[in-house]
Amino acid sequence: MLKQIADAFEHHDYQTAARLIKKLLKQEPNNPWTQLYLGRLQEVRGKLEAAERIYRQLLKGTPVPKIMAQARQGLARLEATAKEQRREALAQATADPESNQLGVLVLKPISQQDKPKAAQNLARILGIDPYTARLQLPTRGWRLYRTGPVGELKYYGSLLREASIKCLWASVADIKTINIYQVKYFSDSSDQETTVVCHNSQGQLGSFTFNWSEVTQRVEGRLPLFEKVVDLDARRNLTRKTQTLDYAMVCDLHLPQRHSILRLCDRNYQFQQGIALTPKSVSSQNAQSRDSRIHQSTTRVNWNNLTDYLNLRLLEKPVWSDFTTFAQTALDYQDLLEKLESHIDLFRLVETPWDPAFQLYSGLVFLD
């Protein structure tokens, strides 16, 4: 019967091969030749994963050289087929001119328990070894994994999602379409509605009124503030180096219905303007009297009061605060970050990629 099966495959008579293999499986299911031909049948039927499993099991558990050689040949055919399918799919995914726009692919965190299987899937999809794939899978926060044509990233991202690897992709052009308003202060507020004085992306000052229910989420981050300092090295010589002396606090309010983000920063929010933000004023429904305002002595205290105010108004809205984890992976992509305007007005002696990294992070959260 084995010769009959071999002849059926040679003449591409897969219907006869399937009938004979079904019969042989009942008689000798554990025969390595039976399994080899079953793998070949799965291969010609397009069930490549099932065929791969059978071939690999034969390589592990069958010492017969001829069977091992044919199993290796089967794996080689599967790899060639997969490469050709990827090539055709990528060509189709990037056929549209818009699909060639610059984009990013982000991996979302995965549990340690699911990491081994996910690493195997990532390795298979991207053609890398499982050990490298395991190192690249994040377990804490988002990881900026790849940049390139967004159509290509969408193709790989779709395969990753099918393999239960959480990810997202977006074009830089889509992030740039989001309206960013830099908030100077809240000028008026009630339980339902509030107004901010802000600058738009062209630097024009105006007001923006919105309902609290329009805010779907917040994104928070800390941006390092660098300064040149003079220090002593190990030999007691004076040296100049750059140190992080402080952090600027940034908070974005997302309003997807208006395709807009309201950006607050502790370094340029005018705490002495607009509504009072002291705990007492918040609990008393934002009394507007200037006489009742209490001037806070430090930026941090002022910012904490502003945060408490937002917590009260946006009690059940999610807060994204893993920016630092994401930024540590995004800083490796300097060319990408240089293409993004940060919309963050901080006095800096030297430009830093941290500012556009926050713009990228918040934009990705917005589009996800």
Disulfide bonds with the S-S distance in Angstrom:
none
